[in-house]
């Protein structure tokens, strides 16, 4: 499991807990200044730059995979809302998309997002709205089959109102789950970010009907003051479970 970075370096230089203070610039909102100061002092932000990742979120998927082991060599992975690409970067290495692990199966990474994303070696990226009616067919065509993993670190733009943000991200997560039902291979895994807030019950029910195991984890890379956590659902039951669920809802 990835260790939580500390302020010390290997030479022992800078052992004191030094904090970067940001002066409030004229015209800059106080909230923006606080965000910038937090970024400058965040050890995961510094580590991401050193390791070549596009963002600190890369360590969240690293820590989740260290725990649950779903990014295995040869896996076919779909990353929904993949911008800026940190999760894809991690997945490329873990599933051996570039074939660097000799003797291991070569995996496939497919990233989709509403916005353009800078290319990533070993990853196929498409500008796509996964909520479009034919998006699942398009993704399966790009993969030449179904996926072993569907993962999502998506979050709606913050409104500043916690309950509203919670409901928005839960709706987004449910949409991602239903998309996963359409593109996952039997036995597949679904990973997604959620926010605690009281509306998780419906999602939990849906996932338990369609997967053999549903777990939750707040990885160390998640900020301590954040209500985010991740749901990891393994052992997709296949289309039969989805069809039975649809029939029970109609009744």
C-alpha positions in Angstrom: 0.0 0.0 0.0 1.3 3.5 -0.8 2.6 5.1 2.3 1.4 8.6 3.3 4.2 11.0 2.4 5.9 13.0 5.1 7.6 16.4 5.1 11.0 14.8 5.5 13.3 14.0 2.5 15.8 11.3 2.2 18.8 13.5 3.2 17.1 14.6 6.4 17.0 18.2 5.1 14.0 20.2 6.2 12.9 18.0 9.1 11.0 20.9 10.6 7.3 21.0 9.5 7.6 24.0 7.2 4.3 25.5 5.9 4.0 27.7 2.8 2.0 30.8 3.5 0.2 32.6 0.7 -0.3 36.3 0.9 -3.8 37.3 -0.1 -3.4 39.0 -3.5 -5.6 42.0 -4.4 -8.6 40.7 -6.3 -8.3 37.1 -5.2 -11.1 35.7 -3.1 -10.2 34.4 0.4 -11.5 31.0 -0.5 -9.1 30.9 -3.5 -6.2 31.9 -1.3 -7.0 29.1 1.2 -7.3 26.5 -1.7 -3.9 27.6 -3.1 -2.3 27.5 0.3 -3.7 24.0 0.9 -2.4 22.9 -2.5 1.1 24.2 -1.8 1.3 22.4 1.5 -0.3 19.2 0.4 2.3 16.4 0.4 0.3 14.4 -2.2 0.3 17.3 -4.6 4.1 17.5 -4.2 4.5 13.8 -4.6 2.3 13.7 -7.7 4.6 16.3 -9.4 7.7 14.3 -8.4 6.1 11.0 -9.7 4.8 12.5 -12.9 1.1 12.1 -12.1 -1.4 14.6 -13.3 -3.0 15.1 -9.9 -3.1 13.9 -6.3 -6.1 11.7 -7.1 -3.7 9.2 -8.6 -2.8 8.0 -5.1 -6.5 7.3 -4.3 -6.8 4.7 -7.0 -3.3 3.3 -6.1 -4.4 2.9 -2.5 -7.8 1.4 -3.5 -6.1 -1.1 -5.8 -3.5 -2.0 -3.2 -6.4 -3.0 -1.0 -8.8 -4.7 -3.5 -6.6 -5.7 -6.4 -8.9 -5.1 -9.4 -6.3 -3.5 -11.7 -4.6 -6.8 -12.8 -2.4 -7.4 -15.9 -4.7 -8.0 -18.9 -7.7 -6.2 -17.5 -9.9 -4.0 -19.7 -10.7 -0.8 -17.8 -13.1 2.1 -18.5 -12.4 5.3 -16.6 -15.5 7.6 -16.7 -14.8 11.3 -16.4 -11.1 10.6 -16.8 -9.8 14.2 -16.9 -7.1 15.1 -16.1 -5.9 11.5 -16.4 -4.2 10.5 -13.2 -6.3 7.4 -12.7 -5.6 6.3 -16.3 -1.9 6.8 -15.7 -2.0 4.4 -12.7 -4.2 1.9 -14.6 -1.8 1.8 -17.6 1.0 0.6 -15.3 -1.1 -1.8 -13.2 -2.8 -3.6 -16.1 0.4 -3.7 -18.2 -1.2 -1.7 -21.1 2.3 -1.0 -22.5 3.5 -4.6 -22.2 6.4 -3.6 -20.0 5.9 -6.6 -17.7 7.2 -9.4 -19.8 5.3 -12.6 -19.6 2.2 -10.8 -18.2 -1.1 -10.3 -20.1 -1.5 -6.9 -21.7 -4.5 -4.8 -20.6 -6.6 -2.1 -22.2 -7.4 1.3 -20.7 -10.2 3.4 -22.2 -10.8 6.9 -20.8 -13.9 9.0 -21.6 -14.7 12.5 -20.6 -16.9 15.5 -21.8 -13.7 17.6 -22.3 -10.6 16.9 -24.2 -7.8 15.2 -22.3 -4.1 15.3 -23.1 -2.9 11.9 -24.6 -1.6 9.3 -22.2 0.7 6.5 -23.5 -1.0 3.2 -23.3 -4.5 4.7 -22.9 -7.2 5.3 -25.5 -9.1 8.5 -24.7 -12.4 9.6 -26.2 -14.5 12.7 -25.8 -17.9 11.2 -24.9 -21.0 11.8 -22.8 -21.5 8.4 -21.1 -25.1 9.3 -20.5 -26.0 9.3 -24.2 -28.2 6.4 -25.2 -25.6 4.6 -27.4 -22.6 5.4 -25.2 -22.4 1.8 -23.9 -22.4 0.3 -27.4 -19.7 2.8 -28.5 -17.5 1.9 -25.5 -17.9 -1.9 -26.1 -17.0 -1.3 -29.8 -13.8 0.6 -28.8 -13.0 -2.3 -26.4 -13.9 -5.0 -28.8 -16.0 -6.5 -26.0 -16.9 -5.8 -22.4 -14.9 -4.3 -19.6 -13.5 -6.0 -16.5 -13.5 -2.7 -14.5 -15.5 0.5 -14.7 -14.2 3.2 -12.4 -15.2 6.8 -11.8 -13.7 9.7 -9.8 -16.4 12.0 -11.1 -17.9 14.8 -9.0 -20.4 17.5 -10.1 -19.2 21.1 -9.7 -19.5 22.3 -6.1 -22.5 24.4 -5.3 -21.2 25.4 -1.9 -24.2 23.6 -0.3 -23.2 20.2 1.2 -26.5 18.4 0.8 -27.0 19.6 -2.8 -23.4 18.5 -3.7 -24.2 15.1 -2.0 -27.3 14.6 -4.0 -25.6 15.6 -7.3 -22.7 13.2 -6.8 -25.0 10.4 -5.8 -27.1 10.9 -8.9 -23.9 10.9 -11.0 -22.7 7.7 -9.3 -25.9 5.9 -9.9 -25.8 6.9 -13.6 -22.2 5.5 -13.7 -23.4 2.3 -12.0 -26.2 1.7 -14.5 -23.7 2.4 -17.3 -21.4 -0.2 -15.7 -24.2 -2.8 -15.8 -24.3 -2.4 -19.6 -20.6 -2.7 -20.3 -19.2 -5.0 -17.5 -18.2 -8.6 -18.0 -19.7 -11.0 -15.6 -17.4 -11.0 -12.5 -16.4 -7.4 -13.2 -15.7 -4.6 -10.7 -17.2 -1.1 -10.3 -15.4 1.6 -8.4 -16.8 5.1 -7.8 -16.5 8.2 -5.6 -19.4 9.0 -3.3 -20.0 11.7 -0.7 -21.5 10.9 2.7 -24.8 12.6 3.4 -27.7 10.2 3.8 -28.7 9.3 0.3 -26.3 6.3 -0.2 -29.0 3.7 0.6 -30.5 3.6 -2.9 -27.1 3.1 -4.5 -26.1 0.5 -1.9 -29.3 -1.5 -2.7 -28.7 -1.3 -6.4 -25.1 -2.5 -6.1 -25.9 -5.4 -3.8 -28.5 -6.6 -6.2 -25.9 -6.7 -9.0 -22.6 -7.6 -7.3 -21.6 -10.3 -4.9 -19.7 -7.9 -2.7 -20.0 -4.2 -2.0 -17.3 -2.4 0.1 -16.4 1.1 1.1 -13.1 2.7 1.8 -11.7 6.2 2.4 -8.1 6.0 1.1 -5.4 7.8 3.0 -5.0 10.2 0.0 -8.5 11.5 0.6 -8.3 14.7 2.6 -9.3 14.3 6.2 -11.8 17.1 6.0 -13.5 15.7 3.0 -16.7 13.6 3.2 -15.7 11.6 0.1 -15.3 7.8 0.2 -15.2 5.2 -2.5 -17.5 2.2 -3.2 -15.9 -0.9 -4.6 -18.3 -3.5 -5.9 -16.9 -6.8 -7.1 -18.3 -9.9 -8.7 -20.8 -8.4 -11.2 -23.7 -10.9 -11.5 -24.3 -10.1 -15.1 -27.3 -9.0 -17.2 -29.6 -11.6 -15.6 -29.5 -9.7 -12.3 -30.1 -6.4 -14.0 -33.1 -7.8 -15.9 -34.6 -9.3 -12.7 -34.1 -5.9 -10.9 -35.9 -4.2 -13.8 -38.8 -6.6 -13.5 -39.2 -6.1 -9.7 -39.2 -2.4 -10.1 -42.0 -2.6 -12.7 -44.1 -4.8 -10.4 
